[in-house]
Amino acid sequence: MSILITMFFRSDNQKIKYPDSVLINKPITNFNRCLDMIEAIDLCVQIFSPIEKITSMKDKIKKVCKYV
């Protein structure tokens, strides 16, 4: 029995392993090949923003950024 996996490296160089059986029907995009490159977005939130709105925004961002 052989178990095949694919290893990905996050921007912080953390290794993430996925079984190929999980990835077989998933699209994979290679955004860059250089570990020194990273995309960052500064997000400013007013100090008086309700925590519920901040939590909701955080959840929506996580849904869009599934690859992180």
Short mmCIF file of the C-alpha atoms (twelve columns), coordinates in Angstrom:
data_MODEL
# 
_entry.id   MODEL 
# 
loop_
_atom_site.group_PDB 
_atom_site.id 
_atom_site.type_symbol 
_atom_site.label_atom_id 
_atom_site.label_alt_id 
_atom_site.label_comp_id 
_atom_site.label_asym_id 
_atom_site.label_seq_id 
_atom_site.Cartn_x 
_atom_site.Cartn_y 
_atom_site.Cartn_z 
_atom_site.pdbx_PDB_model_num 
ATOM 1  C CA . MET A 1  0.000   0.000  0.000  1 
ATOM 2  C CA . SER A 2  1.426   3.377  -0.916 1 
ATOM 3  C CA . ILE A 3  0.196   6.688  0.414  1 
ATOM 4  C CA . LEU A 4  0.937   9.638  -1.835 1 
ATOM 5  C CA . ILE A 5  1.019   13.153 -0.487 1 
ATOM 6  C CA . THR A 6  1.728   16.647 -1.782 1 
ATOM 7  C CA . MET A 7  3.603   19.100 0.398  1 
ATOM 8  C CA . PHE A 8  2.985   22.846 0.295  1 
ATOM 9  C CA . PHE A 9  5.000   25.595 1.931  1 
ATOM 10 C CA . ARG A 10 3.217   28.579 3.443  1 
ATOM 11 C CA . SER A 11 4.665   32.080 3.369  1 
ATOM 12 C CA . ASP A 12 6.097   31.489 6.853  1 
ATOM 13 C CA . ASN A 13 7.808   28.342 5.472  1 
ATOM 14 C CA . GLN A 14 5.506   26.001 7.403  1 
ATOM 15 C CA . LYS A 15 5.046   22.655 5.649  1 
ATOM 16 C CA . ILE A 16 1.492   21.517 4.965  1 
ATOM 17 C CA . LYS A 17 0.835   18.001 3.691  1 
ATOM 18 C CA . TYR A 18 -2.294  16.868 1.857  1 
ATOM 19 C CA . PRO A 19 -3.079  13.387 0.552  1 
ATOM 20 C CA . ASP A 20 -3.272  13.331 -3.225 1 
ATOM 21 C CA . SER A 21 -6.708  11.717 -2.930 1 
ATOM 22 C CA . VAL A 22 -7.969  14.974 -1.382 1 
ATOM 23 C CA . LEU A 23 -6.285  17.199 -3.980 1 
ATOM 24 C CA . ILE A 24 -7.233  15.244 -7.080 1 
ATOM 25 C CA . ASN A 25 -10.339 17.356 -7.770 1 
ATOM 26 C CA . LYS A 26 -9.101  20.660 -6.312 1 
ATOM 27 C CA . PRO A 27 -7.598  23.497 -8.362 1 
ATOM 28 C CA . ILE A 28 -4.055  24.407 -7.322 1 
ATOM 29 C CA . THR A 29 -2.508  27.734 -8.265 1 
ATOM 30 C CA . ASN A 30 1.174   28.549 -7.936 1 
ATOM 31 C CA . PHE A 31 1.268   32.272 -7.171 1 
ATOM 32 C CA . ASN A 32 5.047   32.532 -6.923 1 
ATOM 33 C CA . ARG A 33 8.123   30.380 -6.691 1 
ATOM 34 C CA . CYS A 34 10.174  32.595 -4.395 1 
ATOM 35 C CA . LEU A 35 9.749   32.133 -0.642 1 
ATOM 36 C CA . ASP A 36 10.812  35.742 -0.059 1 
ATOM 37 C CA . MET A 37 7.731   37.069 -1.842 1 
ATOM 38 C CA . ILE A 38 4.521   37.621 0.094  1 
ATOM 39 C CA . GLU A 39 1.273   39.514 -0.321 1 
ATOM 40 C CA . ALA A 40 0.137   41.625 2.618  1 
ATOM 41 C CA . ILE A 41 -2.892  43.814 3.077  1 
ATOM 42 C CA . ASP A 42 -3.177  46.368 5.863  1 
ATOM 43 C CA . LEU A 43 -6.658  46.545 7.269  1 
ATOM 44 C CA . CYS A 44 -7.629  49.438 9.539  1 
ATOM 45 C CA . VAL A 45 -10.616 49.147 11.841 1 
ATOM 46 C CA . GLN A 46 -11.998 51.943 13.963 1 
ATOM 47 C CA . ILE A 47 -11.446 51.425 17.665 1 
ATOM 48 C CA . PHE A 48 -15.170 51.808 18.363 1 
ATOM 49 C CA . SER A 49 -16.179 49.035 15.929 1 
ATOM 50 C CA . PRO A 50 -18.346 46.391 17.610 1 
ATOM 51 C CA . ILE A 51 -16.551 43.073 18.149 1 
ATOM 52 C CA . GLU A 52 -19.400 41.276 16.335 1 
ATOM 53 C CA . LYS A 53 -18.698 43.225 13.129 1 
ATOM 54 C CA . ILE A 54 -14.962 42.580 13.403 1 
ATOM 55 C CA . THR A 55 -15.571 38.853 13.942 1 
ATOM 56 C CA . SER A 56 -17.965 38.754 10.988 1 
ATOM 57 C CA . MET A 57 -15.438 40.516 8.750  1 
ATOM 58 C CA . LYS A 58 -12.684 38.141 9.880  1 
ATOM 59 C CA . ASP A 59 -14.853 35.116 9.026  1 
ATOM 60 C CA . LYS A 60 -15.665 36.522 5.574  1 
ATOM 61 C CA . ILE A 61 -11.976 37.171 4.861  1 
ATOM 62 C CA . LYS A 62 -11.106 33.610 5.893  1 
ATOM 63 C CA . LYS A 63 -13.705 32.260 3.455  1 
ATOM 64 C CA . VAL A 64 -12.127 34.225 0.601  1 
ATOM 65 C CA . CYS A 65 -8.562  33.285 1.607  1 
ATOM 66 C CA . LYS A 66 -8.993  29.526 1.744  1 
ATOM 67 C CA . TYR A 67 -5.400  28.923 0.693  1 
ATOM 68 C CA . VAL A 68 -3.882  30.347 3.842  1 
# 
